[in-house]
Amino acid sequence: MKKNDLYRKTVKLSQREDKTYSARSLKQIIYSSDARDFGQVAKSIPCQAACPAATNIPGYIRCIYEKRYGRAYELNRICNILPGVLGRICSRPCEQACRHGSPDEGDSVAICHLKRACADLKSPMHRIIEGFYAPSGKSVAVVGSGPAGLAAAHELTLLGHRVSLYESEKKPGGMLMYGIPEFRLPRDILMLEIENILRLGVTLKTGTKIGKDISLESLSKDHDAVVVTAGCTAPRSLGIEGENLEQVYNGLDFMKAVNAGEKPFVGNKVLVIGGGFTAVDCARSSVRLGASDVRITMRKTVEYMRVDEHEKHEADFEGIRTQGLVQPKRIVSENGKVTGMELYHTKMEYMDRPPWRTTVPIENSEFFLPADSVIAALGQTPSPANVSQTLDGSDICESGCAMEGLFAAGDFVTGSSDVITAIAGGRRCAHSVDGFLTGKKRKETVVRLEPHESTDRSRSFDFIPLVGMNTLDLDERMKSATAEVESGFTEEQAEEEAKRCYLCNLKYEIDPLSCIYCSACIDVAPKDCIKMIAKVEINEDGTFGEYRETRNWNEAVSIAIDNERCIRCGQCVKVCPMDCISVTKTELIELDIEE
């Protein structure tokens, strides 16, 4: 295939024979790299655009509705490799972008719970299908088996390279294994999905610390490329008096101890400092260790917590209090034991640069909170020096580092992020490594366009309320520290929630050459999504911009469907007398680049 800035390749596929009749028709499928198609996908499918891994969310939700759970699982796994894991612990940027959550549309679709549903409900005999390239004869070392490392190892293996995965701990998984409590992520689920990666031929070497047991330089000599995905392991310091007391923990070390089966002392009153997932995990784990009074404190307001509303609700349900606009001043002790913490009240002030809001302590506002233990869950930072003295952090990126053949990905590059972002970074890095090893770019992201029938999505689906997740009662949660709190959707619940999806990957278009401007489609549309257009703006990147509407028939150059507002009910298709409205399924896919 010739490489052009814009190209379209057409493939003709035959329709399968039906039992009742034999017919052979041609369906035209287009693979496009046109900027206008990419722009349409980004605007019309906001959930996929918000997902760092660009998961085909409407595609897998539709498969769940059709009870094709195995296919839904595979659509997930193409992009995010750990659907069963992410269906439990993803930070859910897609749900924040979901059109169903806009002010006049109700609650966002439970995209994350549906991801878990396809993993839970697929057949135990489901067969995972992987597309392998021919062996390249090249070997790659991946340092760190967290989400970024697993993603990089998986992708590099599929691309034909021999991969050795090095892990300093006894078990693979990184923060998934040691940083997240088992009541949120059962270890059998985690190990199952890790084994699905390892069994492709990845060699796992645990208990091996790069920079101590093996030098990075030695690793580089033994392999054709090295990918460092060592994550963030250096905890941020409080920088206050008393933080070195025995009953003061950093969040990561505390969770590692809990996940190893230990029972660190927490006492009855626990203060957790921080506003992220680790802070909430530490607080919920403290409750399971017997603490009766657990409080999360943070400098900003609760609305700025880096967790979703679901995690806030679970913490509140378990009796954990959250207090915003406070900042630690010092940890108070008596005879070497923590007795509490002195804090300032804070206020938020505007800034003229990101992050635009900051907090400052209020003078003479000190107050005291009693505590038996304090957990500082302020996050971690990358520690390049722990891997090699030759790395200082300034020359580390996914596309290559200062040392030839050395690459990095995940939190080691970006700083603390989330699992789905780390997975996306690991996959991107793997393609950079592949280009370095082969001298070629072997895959390209394109938009797949396929003719589609109008949907069977009923208007009544819009009014289905959000299906809540099934959870254990409070008493049941506390009987076992590892009991999984969420029990998943039933088939009926998964189908009901899947109905709510607007199927934004279906693009409705009106052919302006066939349209007779009868306005029947406008009259029947339940939403303000079909409009008379005087002009369509063109953005600098070549994508379509905003529609300039008109109510004057003399100014109208077209009637157009606004796919950002369309709810895919199909009413316009049914009433059109000229049959000039087409439906196209649009999907982002990775296409092999032909020589």
C-alpha positions as MATLAB code, in Angstrom:
seq = 'MKKNDLYRKTVKLSQREDKTYSARSLKQIIYSSDARDFGQVAKSIPCQAACPAATNIPGYIRCIYEKRYGRAYELNRICNILPGVLGRICSRPCEQACRHGSPDEGDSVAICHLKRACADLKSPMHRIIEGFYAPSGKSVAVVGSGPAGLAAAHELTLLGHRVSLYESEKKPGGMLMYGIPEFRLPRDILMLEIENILRLGVTLKTGTKIGKDISLESLSKDHDAVVVTAGCTAPRSLGIEGENLEQVYNGLDFMKAVNAGEKPFVGNKVLVIGGGFTAVDCARSSVRLGASDVRITMRKTVEYMRVDEHEKHEADFEGIRTQGLVQPKRIVSENGKVTGMELYHTKMEYMDRPPWRTTVPIENSEFFLPADSVIAALGQTPSPANVSQTLDGSDICESGCAMEGLFAAGDFVTGSSDVITAIAGGRRCAHSVDGFLTGKKRKETVVRLEPHESTDRSRSFDFIPLVGMNTLDLDERMKSATAEVESGFTEEQAEEEAKRCYLCNLKYEIDPLSCIYCSACIDVAPKDCIKMIAKVEINEDGTFGEYRETRNWNEAVSIAIDNERCIRCGQCVKVCPMDCISVTKTELIELDIEE';
ca = [
       0.000    0.000    0.000;
       1.331    3.428   -0.838;
       1.848    5.706    2.117;
      -0.131    8.888    1.700;
      -1.214   11.455    4.229;
      -4.789   10.512    3.431;
      -5.853    7.202    1.996;
      -8.856    4.951    1.848;
      -8.689    1.267    1.214;
     -11.849   -0.618    0.253;
     -12.395   -4.276    1.105;
     -15.357   -6.319   -0.126;
     -16.692   -8.962    2.226;
     -19.292  -11.600    1.415;
     -22.302  -12.056    3.640;
     -22.650  -15.553    5.166;
     -25.346  -17.904    3.897;
     -28.553  -18.046    5.914;
     -30.300  -21.340    6.703;
     -33.486  -20.303    4.925;
     -32.059  -18.769    1.792;
     -28.823  -18.477   -0.077;
     -27.638  -15.037   -0.970;
     -24.272  -13.550   -1.635;
     -24.008   -9.796   -1.356;
     -21.125   -7.388   -1.193;
     -20.502   -5.053    1.722;
     -18.065   -2.200    1.295;
     -15.758   -1.538    4.233;
     -13.469    1.460    4.233;
     -10.306    1.961    6.269;
      -9.652    5.676    6.524;
      -6.887    7.910    7.835;
      -8.771   11.033    6.805;
      -8.586   13.677    9.551;
     -12.329   14.272    9.197;
     -13.090   10.678   10.159;
     -10.758   10.805   13.163;
     -12.370   14.078   14.194;
     -15.860   12.615   13.920;
     -14.919    9.607   16.068;
     -13.336   11.818   18.729;
     -16.372   14.118   18.931;
     -19.126   11.530   18.596;
     -17.655    8.822   20.847;
     -16.506   10.806   23.906;
     -16.100    7.731   26.116;
     -13.546    6.183   23.771;
     -11.782    9.516   23.301;
     -11.466    9.838   27.093;
     -10.063    6.327   27.538;
      -6.230    6.481   27.501;
      -6.184    3.081   25.782;
      -8.919    4.068   23.264;
     -11.055    1.021   24.145;
     -13.967    0.352   21.786;
     -16.566    0.979   24.486;
     -19.800    1.126   22.423;
     -18.657   -1.996   20.572;
     -18.207   -4.149   23.657;
     -21.345   -2.803   25.352;
     -23.393   -3.769   22.299;
     -21.869   -7.270   22.456;
     -22.946   -7.558   26.090;
     -26.494   -6.586   25.092;
     -26.356   -9.371   22.494;
     -24.986  -11.773   25.181;
     -21.747  -12.180   23.221;
     -19.633  -11.920   26.361;
     -16.542  -13.555   24.903;
     -16.448  -11.101   22.004;
     -16.975   -8.196   24.428;
     -14.039   -9.468   26.496;
     -11.801   -9.674   23.413;
     -12.743   -6.161   22.265;
     -11.597   -4.955   25.676;
      -8.455   -7.028   25.690;
      -7.269   -5.651   22.345;
      -6.618   -2.323   24.032;
      -6.428   -2.828   27.780;
      -5.219   -6.493   28.224;
      -6.699   -6.824   31.751;
     -10.514   -6.486   31.442;
     -11.330   -8.430   34.611;
      -8.886   -6.308   36.602;
      -9.871   -2.959   35.125;
     -13.551   -3.841   35.482;
     -12.912   -3.632   39.205;
     -10.333   -0.892   39.775;
     -10.287    1.428   36.734;
     -10.405    5.160   37.451;
     -13.235    5.457   34.856;
     -12.347    8.538   32.783;
     -14.776    7.180   30.187;
     -17.739    7.509   32.540;
     -16.931   11.149   33.219;
     -17.144   11.768   29.455;
     -20.235    9.616   28.802;
     -23.002   11.593   27.082;
     -25.600    9.857   29.220;
     -24.190   11.755   32.194;
     -24.770   15.222   30.743;
     -27.166   17.443   32.732;
     -30.335   16.500   30.835;
     -29.544   12.811   30.292;
     -29.302   11.301   33.797;
     -26.429    9.127   35.052;
     -23.468    7.969   32.986;
     -23.546    4.386   31.752;
     -21.781    2.020   34.190;
     -19.025    1.350   31.658;
     -16.581   -0.038   34.205;
     -19.102   -2.466   35.716;
     -19.991   -3.662   32.194;
     -16.308   -4.287   31.503;
     -16.260   -6.559   34.528;
     -19.527   -8.167   33.410;
     -18.081   -9.453   30.151;
     -15.123  -10.929   32.064;
     -17.411  -12.542   34.663;
     -20.089  -13.783   32.273;
     -18.015  -15.146   29.390;
     -17.968  -18.901   29.017;
     -15.372  -20.787   31.093;
     -14.487  -22.466   27.778;
     -13.807  -19.094   26.114;
     -10.770  -19.232   23.845;
      -8.481  -16.223   23.677;
      -7.310  -15.541   20.137;
      -4.031  -13.706   19.615;
      -2.574  -12.464   16.325;
       1.160  -13.242   16.265;
       3.790  -11.879   13.910;
       6.632  -14.105   12.740;
       9.581  -14.434   15.170;
      11.966  -11.500   14.796;
      14.985  -13.127   16.428;
      15.250  -10.122   18.736;
      15.052  -10.160   22.536;
      13.701   -7.488   24.864;
      14.026   -7.140   28.638;
      11.118   -5.477   30.444;
      11.925   -4.177   33.935;
       8.849   -4.217   36.166;
       5.712   -6.358   35.872;
       3.119   -3.751   36.769;
       0.418   -2.700   34.282;
       2.816   -0.879   31.935;
       5.313   -3.743   31.980;
       2.636   -6.358   31.369;
       1.208   -4.339   28.474;
       4.634   -3.836   26.909;
       5.559   -7.515   27.332;
       2.246   -8.635   25.816;
       2.505   -6.366   22.784;
       6.192   -7.090   22.126;
       5.535  -10.839   22.253;
       2.727  -10.533   19.709;
       5.111   -8.545   17.505;
       7.433  -11.554   17.417;
      10.117  -10.625   19.947;
      11.393  -12.781   22.824;
      10.553  -11.042   26.091;
      12.035  -11.488   29.562;
      10.055   -9.793   32.330;
      12.028   -8.838   35.460;
      10.280   -8.227   38.782;
      11.936   -7.317   42.097;
       9.086   -8.728   44.216;
       8.163  -12.390   44.664;
       5.014  -12.117   42.535;
       4.201  -10.234   39.316;
       1.688   -7.412   39.083;
       3.443   -4.451   40.673;
       0.953   -2.084   42.291;
      -1.898   -4.351   41.199;
      -0.502   -7.099   43.433;
       0.955   -5.056   46.292;
      -0.828   -1.697   46.256;
      -4.523   -2.546   45.839;
      -6.437   -4.397   48.590;
      -7.836   -7.836   47.851;
     -11.374   -6.769   48.771;
     -11.260   -4.640   45.625;
      -9.181   -6.936   43.416;
      -9.204  -10.701   44.094;
      -5.775  -12.181   43.445;
      -7.099  -15.160   41.499;
      -8.612  -12.758   38.940;
      -5.352  -10.809   38.729;
      -3.197  -13.933   38.320;
      -5.532  -15.400   35.685;
      -5.135  -12.360   33.451;
      -1.392  -12.162   34.099;
      -1.069  -15.853   33.147;
      -2.915  -15.100   29.900;
       0.032  -12.843   29.063;
       2.848  -15.036   30.375;
       1.658  -18.149   28.538;
       2.329  -16.446   25.218;
       6.006  -17.173   25.877;
       7.051  -14.345   28.194;
       9.827  -15.423   30.566;
       9.134  -14.134   34.097;
      12.041  -13.640   36.504;
      10.838  -12.605   39.963;
      12.937  -11.628   42.980;
      15.396   -9.891   40.678;
      16.128   -6.230   41.331;
      17.664   -4.301   38.457;
      20.404   -2.023   39.750;
      21.218   -4.445   42.562;
      21.095   -8.070   41.357;
      21.665   -7.172   37.697;
      22.895   -3.864   36.339;
      20.916   -2.059   33.674;
      24.064   -1.907   31.552;
      24.467   -5.688   31.742;
      20.831   -6.146   30.800;
      21.358   -3.917   27.765;
      24.269   -6.069   26.587;
      22.242   -9.277   26.868;
      19.183   -7.962   25.010;
      18.502   -5.999   21.855;
      16.333   -3.513   23.782;
      15.313   -2.781   27.355;
      12.024   -1.280   28.553;
      12.000    0.174   32.079;
       8.543    0.183   33.691;
       9.669    0.381   37.325;
       6.768    2.621   38.337;
       6.786    5.073   41.228;
       8.401    3.662   44.356;
       9.752    6.705   46.213;
       7.079    7.935   48.678;
       6.487   11.650   49.036;
       7.500   12.985   52.431;
       5.223   14.955   54.747;
       8.137   17.148   55.788;
       6.734   17.751   59.265;
       7.716   16.950   62.829;
       6.918   13.403   63.936;
       6.697   11.703   60.541;
       9.410    9.189   61.519;
       7.475    7.809   64.495;
       6.773    4.060   64.540;
       3.020    4.441   64.144;
       3.363    6.678   61.070;
       3.236    4.806   57.736;
       3.505    5.790   54.105;
       0.563    4.560   52.097;
       2.411    2.169   49.762;
       4.322    0.403   52.548;
       1.129    0.112   54.580;
      -0.784   -1.497   51.694;
       2.147   -3.811   50.869;
       2.102   -5.052   54.454;
      -1.666   -5.558   54.418;
      -1.555   -7.373   51.071;
       1.219   -9.623   52.369;
      -1.137  -10.799   55.104;
       0.439   -8.739   57.879;
      -1.571   -6.746   60.409;
       0.202   -3.437   61.025;
      -0.860   -1.626   64.190;
      -3.531    1.009   63.552;
      -5.276    1.340   66.922;
      -8.793    2.707   67.225;
      -8.283    6.179   65.732;
      -6.586    6.481   62.325;
      -5.802    9.619   60.358;
      -5.123    9.158   56.640;
      -3.535   12.053   54.749;
      -4.266   12.235   51.023;
      -7.086   12.314   48.481;
      -6.370    9.507   46.008;
      -7.198    5.825   45.587;
      -4.354    4.760   47.890;
      -5.664    6.999   50.674;
      -9.134    5.466   50.387;
      -7.653    1.949   50.225;
      -5.611    2.625   53.377;
      -8.683    3.945   55.182;
     -10.877    1.006   54.193;
      -8.103   -1.432   55.114;
      -7.784    0.229   58.529;
     -11.455   -0.421   59.190;
     -10.871   -4.091   58.408;
      -7.925   -4.117   60.829;
     -10.239   -3.094   63.637;
     -10.083    0.725   63.713;
     -13.381    2.262   64.813;
     -12.658    5.906   63.946;
     -11.009    6.463   60.551;
     -10.723    9.893   58.965;
      -9.285   10.985   55.587;
      -7.856   14.512   55.574;
      -6.821   16.589   52.563;
      -5.760   20.130   51.719;
      -8.442   20.755   49.077;
     -12.172   20.126   49.178;
     -13.691   16.668   48.825;
     -14.724   17.496   45.237;
     -11.017   17.527   44.282;
     -10.392   13.961   45.488;
      -8.684   11.925   42.768;
     -11.192    9.080   43.102;
     -14.570    8.487   41.513;
     -17.905    8.931   43.256;
     -18.250    5.184   43.661;
     -15.129    4.966   45.852;
     -16.288    7.957   47.903;
     -19.614    6.250   48.484;
     -18.017    2.970   49.593;
     -15.736    4.758   52.054;
     -18.676    6.686   53.483;
     -20.775    3.524   53.722;
     -18.030    1.866   55.758;
     -18.089    4.734   58.261;
     -15.004    6.600   57.080;
     -15.174   10.366   57.504;
     -13.613   12.703   54.979;
     -12.428   16.177   55.982;
     -11.241   18.685   53.415;
      -9.467   22.034   53.663;
      -7.012   20.916   56.344;
      -3.234   20.502   56.265;
      -0.897   18.687   58.710;
       1.353   20.877   60.840;
       2.983   18.239   63.054;
       2.385   14.764   64.434;
       2.092   14.792   68.205;
       3.478   11.977   70.361;
       3.916   10.985   73.982;
       6.613    8.560   75.132;
       7.380    7.802   71.493;
       3.811    6.873   70.583;
       1.488    8.824   68.322;
      -1.279   10.617   70.186;
      -2.634   12.780   67.393;
      -1.913   15.425   64.797;
      -1.988   19.196   64.798;
      -3.413   20.644   61.600;
      -4.109   23.997   59.952;
      -7.375   24.921   58.316;
      -6.703   25.881   54.692;
      -8.378   27.965   52.016;
      -8.331   27.688   48.245;
      -6.985   30.523   46.123;
      -6.953   31.090   42.395;
      -3.701   30.955   40.377;
      -2.937   32.300   36.901;
      -1.355   28.994   35.811;
      -2.182   25.271   36.157;
      -3.535   23.777   38.362;
      -5.371   27.134   38.688;
      -6.384   26.502   42.292;
      -4.025   26.144   45.245;
      -4.444   25.828   48.980;
      -2.785   27.933   51.640;
      -2.914   27.498   55.449;
      -4.950   30.013   57.420;
      -2.943   31.759   60.096;
      -3.795   30.956   63.718;
      -6.222   28.236   62.670;
      -4.417   25.287   64.263;
      -6.466   22.506   65.814;
      -5.799   19.013   67.157;
      -7.165   15.607   66.136;
      -6.443   12.568   68.324;
      -4.995    9.491   66.608;
      -3.296    6.192   67.392;
      -1.695    6.009   63.952;
      -1.173    8.173   60.875;
      -0.959    7.013   57.252;
       0.572    9.439   54.738;
      -0.878    8.440   51.359;
       0.577   11.312   49.350;
       1.631    9.204   46.382;
       5.046    8.273   45.056;
       7.532    9.559   42.522;
       9.761    7.696   40.044;
      13.229    6.761   41.278;
      15.539    6.357   38.244;
      18.624    6.144   40.461;
      17.297    2.898   41.959;
      17.464    1.317   38.506;
      20.759    2.765   37.314;
      23.117    5.571   38.242;
      23.196    6.515   34.554;
      19.553    7.668   34.645;
      18.594   11.040   36.067;
      15.027   11.224   34.803;
      15.569   14.017   32.279;
      16.200   11.677   29.356;
      13.444    9.122   29.957;
      10.524    8.732   27.557;
       8.433    6.092   25.798;
      10.116    6.603   22.439;
      13.669    6.108   23.720;
      16.199    7.260   26.295;
      19.766    8.547   26.170;
      21.184    5.003   26.073;
      20.571    3.381   22.673;
      17.994    0.631   22.882;
      16.698    1.818   26.257;
      13.030    2.749   26.577;
      10.658    3.509   29.447;
       6.917    3.577   30.026;
       4.150    3.915   32.584;
       4.426    5.797   35.856;
       8.216    5.654   35.595;
       7.834    8.225   32.800;
       4.689   10.129   33.735;
       4.729    9.997   37.511;
       1.793    8.553   39.448;
      -1.188    8.059   37.161;
      -3.689    5.196   36.976;
      -3.756    1.649   35.656;
      -5.419    2.335   32.297;
      -2.979    5.183   31.549;
      -0.018    2.939   32.413;
      -1.328    0.176   30.134;
      -1.763    2.617   27.270;
       1.788    3.887   27.802;
       3.171    0.354   27.817;
       1.517   -0.445   24.485;
       2.736    2.765   22.858;
       6.260    2.111   24.093;
       6.168   -1.432   22.703;
       5.512   -0.051   19.222;
       8.425    2.377   19.597;
      10.661   -0.554   20.557;
       9.350   -2.572   17.596;
      10.215    0.279   15.237;
      13.713    0.451   16.723;
      14.259   -3.307   16.313;
      12.773   -3.720   12.838;
      13.345   -0.310   11.297;
       9.692   -0.278   10.277;
       6.326    0.929   11.449;
       4.165   -2.170   11.211;
       0.811   -0.936   12.494;
      -1.262    2.157   11.911;
      -4.412    3.371   13.626;
      -7.240    3.956   11.149;
     -10.993    4.455   11.241;
     -12.955    1.428   10.061;
     -16.222    2.418    8.366;
     -18.857   -0.241    7.750;
     -22.459    0.137    6.530;
     -24.902   -0.720    9.302;
     -28.605   -1.222    9.703;
     -30.533    1.278   11.794;
     -30.449    0.328   15.456;
     -33.082   -1.555   17.394;
     -32.499    0.840   20.279;
     -35.850    1.770   21.776;
     -36.537    5.297   22.944;
     -37.628    3.773   26.242;
     -34.021    2.732   26.900;
     -33.236    6.383   27.643;
     -35.315    6.236   30.790;
     -33.777    3.108   32.318;
     -32.189    4.119   35.635;
     -28.556    3.316   36.388;
     -28.172   -0.311   37.472;
     -26.404   -0.367   40.831;
     -23.593   -2.777   41.603;
     -24.365   -5.687   43.914;
     -22.268   -5.442   47.080;
     -21.797   -7.282   50.364;
     -23.592   -6.025   53.447;
     -21.390   -4.229   55.962;
     -21.336   -7.166   58.370;
     -20.272   -9.571   55.628;
     -17.469   -7.215   54.548;
     -15.915   -7.210   57.989;
     -15.974  -10.981   58.502;
     -13.009  -11.339   56.149;
     -10.488   -8.648   55.261;
     -10.161  -10.122   51.757;
     -13.859  -10.642   50.928;
     -14.606   -8.940   47.611;
     -17.080   -6.155   48.290;
     -18.572   -6.021   44.782;
     -20.162   -9.226   43.488;
     -20.769   -8.155   39.871;
     -23.798   -7.948   37.577;
     -26.140  -10.796   36.765;
     -26.864  -11.423   33.063;
     -30.164   -9.594   33.396;
     -28.522   -6.584   35.057;
     -25.761   -6.462   32.438;
     -28.299   -6.519   29.615;
     -30.394   -3.790   31.259;
     -27.390   -1.506   31.794;
     -26.088   -2.179   28.273;
     -29.410   -0.937   26.858;
     -28.623    2.529   28.216;
     -25.611    3.048   25.919;
     -26.302    5.522   23.101;
     -24.138    3.461   20.691;
     -22.206    6.557   19.733;
     -20.078    4.545   17.286;
     -22.993    4.586   14.836;
     -22.841    7.621   12.549;
     -26.117    8.815   11.016;
     -25.770   10.888    7.825;
     -28.174   12.522    5.387;
     -27.254   12.480    1.697;
     -27.717   16.144    0.646;
     -28.116   15.145   -3.026;
     -31.113   12.917   -2.260;
     -32.735   14.950    0.515;
     -35.895   16.852   -0.501;
     -35.966   18.998    2.655;
     -39.344   17.643    3.731;
     -38.337   18.030    7.399;
     -39.978   14.725    8.375;
     -36.812   13.687   10.175;
     -36.709   16.959   12.115;
     -40.315   16.549   13.173;
     -39.852   13.017   14.485;
     -36.504   13.492   16.253;
     -36.967   13.225   20.048;
     -33.849   15.329   20.580;
     -32.616   18.526   18.978;
     -30.137   16.603   16.830;
     -31.313   17.212   13.228;
     -30.732   20.731   11.997;
     -30.864   22.978    8.982;
     -27.330   24.055    8.247;
     -26.121   27.237    6.588;
     -22.418   26.414    6.947;
     -20.050   23.925    8.525;
     -16.832   25.303    9.971;
     -13.564   23.572    9.069;
     -10.896   23.395   11.779;
      -7.214   23.986   11.134;
      -6.479   20.262   11.340;
      -9.006   19.535    8.599;
     -11.716   18.176   10.882;
     -15.290   19.444   10.809;
     -16.055   22.177   13.320;
     -19.337   23.557   14.615;
     -22.525   23.630   12.570;
     -23.872   27.095   11.814;
     -27.620   26.567   12.066;
     -30.357   28.493   10.364;
     -34.144   28.553   10.577;
     -34.418   30.220    7.184;
     -35.018   27.709    4.382;
     -33.464   30.117    1.866;
     -30.135   29.964    3.751;
     -30.076   26.203    4.310;
     -27.496   24.322    2.286;
     -28.194   20.997    3.958;
     -30.079   19.161    6.674;
     -27.580   17.415    8.922;
     -27.616   15.071   11.895;
     -25.583   16.226   14.870;
     -24.055   12.941   16.055;
     -23.013   14.535   19.324;
     -26.719   14.867   20.181;
     -28.143   11.871   18.309;
     -29.444    9.047   20.534;
     -29.504    6.440   17.719;
     -33.219    5.753   18.020;
     -33.522    5.323   14.236;
     -36.796    7.247   13.947;
     -35.402    9.482   11.199;
     -34.514    6.466    9.056;
     -38.032    5.042    9.402;
     -39.845    8.202    8.258;
     -37.506    9.378    5.478;
     -39.460    9.109    2.162;
     -36.301    9.268    0.058;
     -34.289    6.639    1.968;
     -31.422    9.119    2.056;
     -30.265    8.549    5.648;
     -27.434    6.082    6.050;
     -25.922    4.513    9.163;
     -22.217    3.696    9.405;
     -20.451    1.865   12.206;
     -17.186    3.643   12.976;
     -14.344    1.996   14.879;
     -10.738    2.858   15.645;
      -8.595   -0.157   14.796;
      -4.927   -0.977   14.286;
      -4.254   -2.030   10.703;
      -1.147   -3.836    9.470;
       0.828   -1.636    7.105;
       1.386   -3.495    3.837;
       4.686   -3.226    2.071;
];
